[in-house]
Amino acid sequence: MANALIAGAFPTVAAWRPGAPFVGFAAMMVLQMVVVALFYPETMGARLESIAKALHADNDRLA
């Protein structure tokens, strides 16, 4: 549904300002980078088994 809305709005927004859709895309990428930096745990160098165990421990605690 969201893809259909974006695909439908793109020609209108691009006709209004040719760079506007790409500025919006860049803003979403910056937002994604901030969210990942703040809320996702660091996993570099960790084994998959330890990551899976940590994720399951969080799910068990929430249930």
ABEGO torsion letter per residue (X at the ends): XAAAAAAAAAAAAAAABAAAAAAAAAAAAAAAAAAAAAABBBABGBBAAAAAAAAAAAAAAAX
